[in-house]
């Protein structure tokens, strides 16, 4: 190697080493920070699981939305679904009017959620429900995660916001849903790969993405909207179940409608099932959980990998409850 090039390489390495040292990481070997970042991944699930995404339009009226959700939940159970995801904020029709949220009452949402929880228990179907909830006077755009026995595993609140009404979430939970360690995204979150990479590294085999994205009038966004869910599955080696609201031909500019294309994606990136733009439909697939090896996520954080120490340090953000 020429002397001037060797000097440049060494300067770059010294610069990187100095920067990493401030975070407790090292370019080679194991540091104190790496030792502190040891983690226990959630136990991998095997066998088969029937997952579903429910692509429906709902309403600002929580009670009316809950009735429609219950009807589609029964359809999912009849179709053999063991876990079903609904679109973002579907319990309120993804209402974004500030006036709506000034008048919204937590107890009304709680009653709707409880009706869905009871139905999940009766039908023996896990539910990932797009809803909203309140903590310390702040409202969150969130998912309520209910297992097949009706037990509430917890909530996931949208981390990266595209709306003005909610507060941002601060947790990356991994819950066991219908037996499978699972993580979650809400709409705009899909643009931030680390929100899936870290839970996948911690053991998640399925990612549930619940969304209400831009409608068909934003044609320039459609290719990215199709690519991102596929990428999140393939770049981690896990399944992804996406439930999006459909387009509404009677209200193409309404924020409560989207562009459809709810889908289920294999860890290879292959789309197993997908809905069209306008239809209200249940998208269903039976998957083999052993296919979700998480091999790409694990390779990214393997000993000696460039980003390994950084990724392992990020695991402190993951709330492993699986």
Helices and strands as residue ranges (DSSP letters): H 3-21, H 32-36, E 48-55, H 62-78, E 83-86, G 90-92, H 98-103, H 106-123, E 126-135, E 138-146, E 152-157, E 172-177, E 180-186, G 187-191, H 194-201, E 206-211, G 219-221, H 222-234, E 239-244, E 263-265, E 271-274, E 281-288, G 289-291, H 295-300, H 308-314, G 315-317, E 318-320
